[in-house]
Amino acid sequence: MADDTPTRSSGSDKRKQSLYFPETMLQEIKDEAARLDRSLSWVVQRAWKLARAEIRKIPSVNDIDTDDENGG
């Protein structure tokens, strides 16, 4: 069975993806995009690149110690 999914993890993959933001956050992103004369996509991609190291520090759901929840 062939898999037609692109295997590139970065680069110029232009697939569309829907992202949902709270209205106030979206407006802030739009305002910054206008200020920088950049696209919304550029601002979000740049924000990810700047924040990803911090985001990786957040424990995953699987990393949380379940013994604390079970009293022991």
C-alpha positions in Angstrom: 0.0 0.0 0.0 1.6 3.3 -1.1 1.6 6.3 1.2 1.2 9.6 -0.8 1.9 11.8 2.3 4.8 14.1 1.8 7.7 13.1 4.1 9.3 16.6 4.3 9.4 17.9 7.9 10.3 21.4 6.8 10.8 23.4 3.6 8.2 24.6 1.2 5.3 22.3 1.9 2.2 24.5 1.2 -0.6 22.2 2.5 -3.4 24.2 4.0 -4.2 23.7 7.7 -7.0 25.3 9.7 -6.1 26.7 13.1 -8.5 28.2 15.5 -7.6 31.1 17.8 -9.7 33.1 20.3 -11.0 36.2 18.7 -8.8 38.5 20.8 -5.7 36.5 20.0 -6.5 36.5 16.3 -6.9 40.3 16.4 -3.6 40.7 18.1 -1.9 38.5 15.4 -3.6 40.5 12.7 -2.5 43.8 14.2 1.1 42.5 14.4 1.0 41.2 10.9 -0.2 44.6 9.7 2.5 46.4 11.8 5.2 44.2 10.3 3.7 44.2 6.8 3.8 40.4 6.9 1.2 37.7 6.5 -0.7 36.0 9.3 1.1 32.8 8.4 4.5 34.4 8.6 3.7 35.8 12.1 2.5 32.4 13.4 5.4 30.5 11.9 7.9 33.0 13.4 6.2 32.8 16.8 6.5 29.1 16.7 10.2 29.2 15.8 10.8 31.6 18.7 8.6 29.7 21.2 9.2 26.0 20.4 12.0 25.5 22.9 9.8 26.8 25.7 6.9 24.7 24.6 9.0 21.6 24.6 9.7 22.2 28.3 5.9 21.7 29.0 5.4 18.1 30.2 3.1 15.9 28.1 0.0 14.3 29.5 1.9 11.0 29.6 4.7 12.6 31.6 2.5 13.7 34.5 3.0 11.5 37.6 -0.3 9.6 38.0 0.7 8.3 41.5 -0.1 11.8 42.8 -3.7 11.5 41.4 -4.1 8.1 43.0 -3.0 9.2 46.5 0.3 7.4 46.5 
